[in-house]
Amino acid sequence: MSSKISEAVKEEIFKLISTPGMEIEEISKKVNLDLETVKNILTEEYFKCNLDHGRRLCCR
């Protein structure tokens, strides 16, 4: 679903999420996307880049 979103919008989401104090709801309003789409983009990036630094989700 998020493959339809342009790379510029994705980069804007990643820049905004790294801003301290920025909420996901605020990001969705700034980039004019619904909340679920923003969450899906962030989830895909999380799994793609393995931001958990090698820990398995089942081992927590």
HELIX and SHEET records of a PDB file:
HELIX    1   1 SER A    2  LYS A    4  5                                   3    
HELIX    2   2 GLU A    7  ILE A   17  1                                  11    
HELIX    3   3 ILE A   24  LYS A   30  1                                   7    
HELIX    4   4 LEU A   35  CYS A   49  1                                  15    
HELIX    5   5 LEU A   57  CYS A   59  5                                   3    
END                                                                             
